Amino acid sequence: MDWSDFYADQAGRAVRPTFAAALVRWRDARGPATGQAIDLGCGDGVESRALVAAGWRVLAIDADARVVERVTDGVPDADRARLTVRRASFEELASFDGEALPATDLVYAGFSLPFCSGDVFEMLWARIRQCLLPGGLFAGQLFGPHDDFAAWPDVNTHDRADVERLLHGLTVLQLDEEDRDGRSFAGPKHWHVFHIIASA
Ligand SMILES: C[S@@+](CC[C@H](N)C(=O)[O-])C[C@H]1O[C@@H](n2cnc3c(N)ncnc32)[C@H](O)[C@@H]1O
């Protein structure tokens, strides 16, 4: 899918609230320490750049053809060595023969995992769980079955029981369910979203 309209609609946006809340959780637990982060489905890279600016090492991943230029744009040379941008699909990561995701302190997947093919979602989720270091955080969103985007091809949804199963064994720090009419870059939309922060 071409996400150009989405990126254009979101130009100049701030970091997303669930991301900001995850960093607060991290600082509450670890103070000023930084570590390795993965931004899965990083899109325009706002969160990746915020992490790099805060001192993190970041692996930003997205299937979009222009992801490297999009994410690296504006990153100071001095910080560039801590940012790796990889163009890859979730489906490639799930089926990669080897370590698809390095050991990490933070996996952030902002409004991206629902666009992973349902056939490989469980494998990708297993890889996300495996790469989290002890105390590492997962933050991101999953879509519920009432979400209008559920009708799009290759969009996966999870009901609350599914989400709780996926999070079993993690410490759930935030699980907010949103089920409301609103808007998206594509026009009026019903949102059904789980905003998640969990710790390994
Ligand atoms: C709704 S955007 C979210 C982007 C960003 N995280 C944000 O919060 O603005 C979804 C992103 O996921 C990426 N994406 C969608 N399907 C993907 C897939 N199968 N593999 C990898 N990336 C994918 C898109 O290219 C897009 O950048």
The ligand as an SDF file (V2000), in Angstrom:
LIG
                    3D

 27 29  0  0  0  0  0  0  0  0999 V2000
   -0.3080    4.0640   10.0420 C   0  0  0  0  0  0  0  0  0  0  0  0
    1.3790    4.1250    9.6070 S   0  0  0  0  0  0  0  0  0  0  0  0
    2.1660    4.4130   11.1720 C   0  0  0  0  0  0  0  0  0  0  0  0
    3.5190    5.0300   11.0180 C   0  0  0  0  0  0  0  0  0  0  0  0
    4.1160    5.5890   12.3240 C   0  0  0  0  0  0  0  0  0  0  0  0
    4.4770    4.5540   13.2530 N   0  0  0  0  0  0  0  0  0  0  0  0
    3.1570    6.5730   12.9460 C   0  0  0  0  0  0  0  0  0  0  0  0
    2.7320    6.3720   14.0790 O   0  0  0  0  0  0  0  0  0  0  0  0
    2.8520    7.5490   12.2740 O   0  0  0  0  0  0  0  0  0  0  0  0
    1.7740    2.4480    9.2810 C   0  0  0  0  0  0  0  0  0  0  0  0
    3.2090    2.2350    8.8320 C   0  0  0  0  0  0  0  0  0  0  0  0
    3.4300    0.8290    8.7640 O   0  0  0  0  0  0  0  0  0  0  0  0
    4.1200    0.5370    7.5770 C   0  0  0  0  0  0  0  0  0  0  0  0
    3.6950   -0.7960    7.1540 N   0  0  0  0  0  0  0  0  0  0  0  0
    2.4530   -1.1700    6.7660 C   0  0  0  0  0  0  0  0  0  0  0  0
    2.4350   -2.4560    6.4510 N   0  0  0  0  0  0  0  0  0  0  0  0
    3.6890   -2.9200    6.6480 C   0  0  0  0  0  0  0  0  0  0  0  0
    4.2990   -4.1950    6.5160 C   0  0  0  0  0  0  0  0  0  0  0  0
    3.5900   -5.2420    6.1080 N   0  0  0  0  0  0  0  0  0  0  0  0
    5.6100   -4.3000    6.8140 N   0  0  0  0  0  0  0  0  0  0  0  0
    6.3190   -3.2210    7.2480 C   0  0  0  0  0  0  0  0  0  0  0  0
    5.8030   -1.9860    7.3870 N   0  0  0  0  0  0  0  0  0  0  0  0
    4.4950   -1.8530    7.0930 C   0  0  0  0  0  0  0  0  0  0  0  0
    3.7170    1.5890    6.5770 C   0  0  0  0  0  0  0  0  0  0  0  0
    4.6810    1.7490    5.5590 O   0  0  0  0  0  0  0  0  0  0  0  0
    3.5350    2.8010    7.4650 C   0  0  0  0  0  0  0  0  0  0  0  0
    4.7130    3.5760    7.5060 O   0  0  0  0  0  0  0  0  0  0  0  0
  1  2  1  0
  2  3  1  0
  2 10  1  0
  3  4  1  0
  4  5  1  0
  5  6  1  0
  5  7  1  0
  7  8  2  0
  7  9  1  0
 10 11  1  0
 11 12  1  0
 11 26  1  0
 12 13  1  0
 13 14  1  0
 13 24  1  0
 14 15  1  0
 14 23  1  0
 15 16  2  0
 16 17  1  0
 17 18  1  0
 17 23  2  0
 18 19  1  0
 18 20  2  0
 20 21  1  0
 21 22  2  0
 22 23  1  0
 24 25  1  0
 24 26  1  0
 26 27  1  0
M  CHG  2   2   1   9  -1
M  END
$$$$
